[in-house]
Amino acid sequence: MSSYQLKQWFYVKRPNEFVGTEHYELRESDFSPQLSKNEVLVKSEYISVDPYMRIQQAATHSWEPPHPLNTVQGAAVVAKVLESNNDNFQPGDWVSGYIGWQTHAVVHGNEIQTIDPEQADVKTALGILGMPGRTAWFGLMEAGKPKPGETVLVSGAAGAVGSLVTQFAIKAGCRVIGIAGSEEKCEWLKTMGVDEALNYKSYSSAQQLQTKLLELGGVDVYFDNVGGMITDAALTSLNLRARVVVCGQISQYNGGLDIPEVGPRFLHQLLYKRASVQGILARDFTHRMAEMIEHVAPWIKTGEIEFKSTEVCGFEYLPDTLAGLFEGQNTGKAIVRVV
Ligand SMILES: NC(=O)c1ccc[n+]([C@@H]2O[C@H](COP(=O)([O-])OP(=O)(O)OC[C@H]3O[C@@H](n4cnc5c(N)ncnc54)[C@H](OP(=O)(O)O)[C@@H]3O)[C@@H](O)[C@H]2O)c1
C-alpha cells in the first residue's frame, strides 16, 4: 500500500467581511488509502477558486445551506489518477470533479469525469469547458437572448465568466461594452474585439457611468456579474425590452449578503423599458453540458475564443487567491496549481 503526504485546507471560521487565510486551517497527515470497488485515488493538479465560495460562507441559506465549518473547502479540481479500482479509470488519466481544496482524495468513479487532454488544455475543465463556461453560455443565450446588432453590456468582463460572455456576445453579432477594474484589463478586452471597454474605477458615481452608457446608445442586454454602482448605472441605461441577466453580485459579497442594502431602487426603469430580469444558476444547466461543449470546443481549437487563466503556483496560496478575487487580482479564470 502506497503512502502519501495529504494536505487539506479546512474552512474553520465564518468571515463577516472579507475572507482571508484566517478563516482556513492547513492540515497535513499521512495518507495510505485502501480502495474499495469502483473507487479511485486522485492527486489534485489544478484547483479552482470562485466567488461562490464567499456566498456559501454567508450565515444565511442561498440556493443551498451555508458551507459547513470544519470541513474541507469544496471546489472543482482537475486531477490525475494515481490508483484505480474502477475499470473506467487508469493511473495517469486526467479527471475533473468536485474534490475540494486537498492534494489527494479517494472518490467513487461516478464523482469524476475523464478529461481528454487532446481536446483542450486540461485547465479548461475549470473554465470555458467547465462551470464558468456553462454559466456564460446558457446565461447569455437563454436569459440574455442576444440578437445581432444589439448592445450587450458585461460587468466583470475580464473575469472567468465575463470574458466568455463577452466573446460569446461578439460571436452572436452583438456590439459589446465590457466593464472591468483596470486599464490593463480594458486593453485585453479590446484585443478580444469589444467595441468599448470601460474602467469602472475611473467613474466616481453611477450617474457618471450612466451618462457614458447612454452616450454609447444604451443597453439591450445587461449581463451582471458585480451589482452595486455598475448595476445602478446599467439599470438606468436600458433600452426598450432590454434583458437583464443576474449572474453574480460580487460587490455585495463581503458583508452585504447577511445585511443587504435595501433595494432594488430602479424598478420603475424596468417598467418604463418593459425590461425583464432573470437570475441564472450554473447548476440548472449541468445536464446540458454536452450541448455547450459542442458549440464552444471547436472555437477553442481554432483559437476563435480565448481562454485565459491567472495561475497561482502553490497549494498554500488557496485562501489568498480566493481573497484576491475581491481585489481584482485575476484576469480570466483564477486557478491554483498544486506544486
Ligand atoms: N449564477 C451562477 O451560477 C454563477 C456561476 C459562476 C459565477 N457567478 C458569479 O459571476 C461573477 C463572476 O464570477 P467569476 O467566477 O467569473 O469571477 P471573476 O470575474 O473571475 O473574479 C472576480 C472579479 O470580480 C471583480 N470584482 C471584485 N470585486 C468587485 C467590486 N466590488 N466591484 C466590481 N467588480 C469587482 C474583479 O475584477 P475587476 O478587476 O474588474 O474589479 C475580480 O477579478 C461573480 O459574481 C460570481 O458569483 C455566478
The ligand as a Gaussian input file, in Angstrom:
#p B3LYP/6-31G(d) Opt

LIG

0 1
 N      -25.000000      32.324000     -11.277000
 C      -24.057000      31.391000     -11.367000
 O      -24.323000      30.198000     -11.496000
 C      -22.633000      31.844000     -11.324000
 C      -21.591000      30.984000     -11.729000
 C      -20.280000      31.481000     -11.725000
 C      -20.039000      32.777000     -11.293000
 N      -21.072000      33.541000     -10.875000
 C      -20.876000      34.931000     -10.448000
 O      -20.319000      35.633000     -11.544000
 C      -19.439000      36.647000     -11.062000
 C      -18.070000      36.411000     -11.702000
 O      -17.558000      35.167000     -11.265000
 P      -16.183000      34.621000     -11.849000
 O      -16.002000      33.250000     -11.361000
 O      -16.150000      34.896000     -13.291000
 O      -15.135000      35.537000     -11.096000
 P      -14.095000      36.530000     -11.746000
 O      -14.865000      37.550000     -12.507000
 O      -13.066000      35.754000     -12.471000
 O      -13.366000      37.197000     -10.494000
 C      -13.954000      38.173000      -9.745000
 C      -13.745000      39.575000     -10.370000
 O      -14.755000      40.438000      -9.857000
 C      -14.309000      41.757000      -9.902000
 N      -14.693000      42.438000      -8.664000
 C      -14.349000      42.092000      -7.394000
 N      -14.891000      42.951000      -6.521000
 C      -15.604000      43.856000      -7.261000
 C      -16.387000      45.013000      -6.952000
 N      -16.561000      45.420000      -5.682000
 N      -16.955000      45.709000      -7.973000
 C      -16.774000      45.312000      -9.245000
 N      -16.044000      44.242000      -9.610000
 C      -15.478000      43.536000      -8.623000
 C      -12.783000      41.716000     -10.051000
 O      -12.453000      42.226000     -11.344000
 P      -12.165000      43.796000     -11.606000
 O      -10.692000      43.968000     -11.630000
 O      -12.832000      44.022000     -12.913000
 O      -12.802000      44.555000     -10.460000
 C      -12.441000      40.239000      -9.960000
 O      -11.362000      39.886000     -10.778000
 C      -19.429000      36.522000      -9.551000
 O      -20.358000      37.457000      -9.041000
 C      -19.909000      35.107000      -9.291000
 O      -20.518000      34.967000      -8.058000
 C      -22.354000      33.095000     -10.886000

